[in-house]
Amino acid sequence: MSHPTSQATAVLTERDNIGDDPRFRAPLVTGVNDFTSVTDIVASIAERKPNLYWWIAFGGAATLCGFFFSLLGYLVLTGIGIWGNNQPVAWAFDIINFVFWIGIGHAGTLISAVLFLFRQNWRTSINRFAEAMTIFAVCCAGIFPALHVGRPWLAYWLFPIPNQMAMWAQYRSPLLWDVFAVSTYASVSLFFWYAGMVPDFATLRDRSKSKIGQFAYGLFSLGWNGSARHWHRFEKAYLILCGLCTPLVFSVHSVVSFDFATAQLPGWHTTIFPPYFVAGAIYGGFAMVLTLAIPCREWFGMKDLITMRHIQNMARVMLATGLMVCYAYAMEFFVAWYSGAHFEHSLFLNRPFGNHRWGFWAMFLLNCSGPQLLWFKWARNNLWVIMACAMCVNAGMWFERYVIIATSLSRDALPSSWAQFSPTWVDLSLLTGSFGLFFTLFLLFLKFLPTIALSEIKTVMPQAHEHAHGHAHLHGHDRAEEKH
Amino acid sequence: MSSHASQPASGGCCPHAAKACAAPSVYGMIAEFDVVGDVRHAAEQARKAGYTKMDVHSSFPIHGIDEALGIKPTILPWIVLCMGLVGMTTGILLTTYCMADWIPHPSWLVENFKGYRFIISGKPMLSIPAYIPPIFELTIMFSAYTAVFGMFLLNRLPTLSHPLFSSARFRRATQDRFFLAIEAEDKQFDAKQTESFLQGLHGVLAVETILD
């Protein structure tokens, strides 16, 4: 079945593609794989019955998700008084969780759009994953501000709908900018993800043996038949979408940071917030991609497609963005000192030594110390170390938002209104439960949808390039040949 | 389904007169390949031979296939640009209208527009800098939706049924094989000649006639 040139492809072990020798282009798909086997690897995950790992994970996640929705019911029926929010800490877990989840979403678009524009071909193995993660993280994120408004059934007031009260949404407020940014981001990411999956749905449709599968995948594939004319427009649309999503992804977390930066509160009113938030979002997002990708490649037989090189590249991006985040932390302290503003001084002393100091030190140790291990080659070669670093960042980035929101609000410029914040069991359970929703959606994605962008990964295989008959051919040569 | 009695029912197709043929009409002919280069060369040769109504079907975009088939650049980017500008205009009008306390109008026109006179954070009624984020997001939203939906509509999708889907062989077009399809509507199309042309191509695995 295999194609003649694939016979000549050297057998590569997992380790062979992590070298740094610039004379050799590292293969992005390892092992003896051709178009047939790559299709089989990815499609079989959706075709066969899920394995035990999946059932265990799904059972846990779905239970947690059910718990989450029951709590939402309790919350809507009772009111948000069951949260620990108070005056002045009116933004607490709800907004912390919102910023946390929306930040995680950013890595998906970064991998899909920004790395595409930079011609980072290694993204093809992980972009589908990361896009799915974006959608599900944005789902989790969207729930919290909707509840935060207090009466979620009136949340449509956020949108500019003509109404009998002659009231408009307030366009001068960053909170409304957020509505536009997040709703644009959620819908555009969803269409981007779906459009990319259409050709792969067609693959699943054509392989499916069951009537339900043929019907469902057939419906979602919209009748895609792989026509070269269709591919031509598809590629153009994909490039345009990447060009549009790149400024979009940077704008979304910048706008989220404006919610804070335009306020007068000490610790919030800084110009460093937009880049600092974007770097933090990418940091947290890559950590979550690693958290999902490492177990998935182990359990679903995708080691040839998500190779050690992919994991290492992600670890490097995580290290780099982590350093930007550490720089932002340091710069915040410097600016607080250099500004000479009394309240800024006091707040930044309060962060490491005041009422929420454990939050600050958790953030500092988890975000700035743990992941520094990734400087070392042995650490980047050890999946357990990478996984541990990613876990540090997942937790650390949550604490970062906790520190920003809780310390500043509980110690504002007027000491008479100072108050302590402590979360209730509902706060903690909603945070835990949102992971249930996230993982339930993600596991359903793993089971039913094309997990890896088949049509994209095939384009980075040597067989997709006419003259690569097994020998080490450089991409540039192939491109030159194509011009003829 | 035709009721033309003079035609043989099992002919599949009739040479030289595809249009006049009333028995199961022919959609076209497909040739199967398993090497990217072969299908690209096949497309080039078919184009040289004068075929125009043809297409290549593959599970991923093949580099150089546009040139081989003579596919013209799509108009999609221009549509996206236009809709992006429409989105930007919508954003400007929406924000300024919603926040305005006065609307220019001719003196003879009765108007009862009172506006939404609510000052926030000391910004003026018309504070363009504060409107930039919604305007920007609406520009992106209109452009991105157009890129996705425009692409599918220009591709005439969704079209859930297609004559090619009747071929069991063609199912591999979305997996690991490559197909050159020549439609019967092509002026050059001739059941025998086209079949021998396709059979003669380098690397061809199979040739199949597709009924409409």
Interface residues (C-beta under 8 A of the other chain):
Chain A: M1 H3 P4 T5 D34 F35 T36 T39 P160 A166 M167 W168 A169 Q170 Y171 R172 S173 P174 L176 W177 F180 A181 T184 S187 V188 F191 F192 Y194 A195 V198 P199 A202 T203 R205 D206 R207 G218 L219 L222 G223 W224 N225 G226 S227 A228 R229 H230 W231 H232 R233 F234 E235 K236 A237 I240 L241 L244 C245 P247 L248 S251 V255 F258 T262 L454 S455 E456 K458 T459 Q463 A464 H465 E466 H467 D478 R479 E482
Chain B: D34 V35 V36 G37 R40 A43 D55 V56 H57 S58 S59 F60 P61 I62 H63 G64 I65 D66 L69 I71 P73 T74 L76 P77 V80 L94 T95 C98 M99 K114 Y116 F118 I120 S121 K123 S127 A130 Y131 P133 P134 F136 E137 L138 I140 M141 S143 A144 Y145 A147 V148 G150 M151 F152 L154 N155 L157 P158 T159 L160 S161 H162 L164 F165 R171 R172 A173 T174 Q175 D176
